[in-house]
């Protein structure tokens, strides 16, 4: 939601956590942090660090600290910008319009393929 900071917490069975650490190609679990690793806008509590007390502390910090909240919201906006589809000229396009165009292009390509045979 717009303007609402977030904290991510993941806790799993210790074998699952061990496998995730061994196989993961990124130290992050949340998509914003994976997409913007140098900024890592979302606080993450992973594995044994994901305790109720740590989650409460992290949430309180981002809710009370105006600069931390503002930084997270700005990073979220940058993340959303990365995800926003663009047309050939580089202009932003609504995701629904980009999907509709992709579907129409696929249908047209299939039609051309059938016309050739």
N, C-alpha and C positions, 0 to 999 in steps of 0.2 A: 504494500500500500504506500501511497505517496507520503513522504515525510515521516514515516514510522521506521525507527531504527530496528535492527535485528541482531540477534545473537544465534549462532548455530551450535547445537550440541548433538553429538552422535556417540552412542554407547552401544556396544555389541558384545557378544561372547568373546572371551580373550583370544580364542583361535581365529575368529573372524577378524578381530582387530590386528592380530599379528600378520595374517595374510594380506590384509589391506595395506599395512605399512610396508610389507615386503614387495608387493606387486604394484603399488601406486607409483605413478610417474610424477605426481605432484604432492606437496605436503598439505594441500588444501582439500576440503571436502565440499564446500559450497561453490556453486557455479560462479557467483561474482568474484570470488577469490581466485578461482581457476582462470577466469578470463582476464583478470587484472592482477596478476601475481605481485607486481611491484608495489601496488597500492594495498592489496588485501583489505577491502573495505569492511568486511563483516568479521566480527569477533567469532572465533571458532574454539569450541571446547571439545576435543576429541579423545575418545578412549577414557582412561582413568581420570583425566582432567574434567570430564563431563559429570560433575557432581551438582546436586541441587544448590549448595552454597556458592560454588563457582559461577553457576548460571545466574543466580540472583545478583551476585556482585557485578558480573559483566553487564547484565541488563540495567542495573542501577547506574553503573558508570556511563553507559551510552545514553540513558534517559536524563541524567542530571548534568552531564558535561555538554554544554551547548556547542563547543568547538568540535568535540568528538562526534556529536550527532550531525552537525553541519558537514563535517568531512565525510561521514558515511553516506549522507544523502547526495553530496556532490559526486562521490565515487559511484554510487548507484546510477546516477544520471549518465556518467561516462560508460558504465556497463551497458545500460539500455541503448546508448548510442552505438556501441559495438554491435549489438544485436539487431539494430534497425536496418531493414533491407533498403537498398538503394538501386536506382535505375542506372541505365548505361551512362548517363551524364553525371552520376554521383549524387543526385538529389534524393532525399529521403522519400520512401514510399510506404504507405500504410501496409502492415503485414498482411492483412486480408486481401488487399489489392495485389500484392506480390504473389501470394498463393494462388489467387484466381488467374493471374497471368501465366504462372508456371503450369497450372492445370490446362489452360487453353493451349499453351505451347506444346504440351505433351499430346493432347488430342490432335492438334494440327500435324505434328510429326508422325503420328500413327496413321493419319489419313493419307499423308504424302507417301508413306511406306507402302500402304495398301494399293495406292494408285499406280505405283511402279510395278507391282507384280500382276 
